Amino acid sequence: MNSNVFGAGLGISLPLAEEVGPEYFDETDREEAVAAGVQLVNGLRKFDIELDGIGVSPVCDKCTVLREAYVVELGHLTPAEAVEVATKLHAYDAEFRRMREEIKALTPANPEGKEGAEGATSTE
């Protein structure tokens, strides 16, 4: 029997359990949330966007229906900060659209020697 009798005459048996190591306290969910947050911060920095209040927090089981154990919080922005971030994003969007249109204009519709399957002719 896997139990241990506790006390000399009390007859209280305790189950024997395996010991745990430091990995018992590892928080894989938190590590994954931190990694996602790092990717987000690095992505935003490429667009010259800094969010000071970004962080990783545990999810409150009582006040949300999220299944994740942790969330990446973007912090709080003042209206002026929100406008600044939106302005930067809109500027990058406009530049990407301009570059896409420029590439379209420079790319021939049907480059020489690259006929599609419909225009291919058999040499047999």
Protein Blocks (a to p, Z undefined) as FASTA:
>chain_A
ZZddehjhlopacdddddddfklmpcfklmmmmmmmmmmmmmmmmnopacfkgccddddf
klccbfbfbdcdebjadfklmmmmmmmmmmmmmmmmmmmmmmmmmpcfbdghiacfklpc
cfZZ
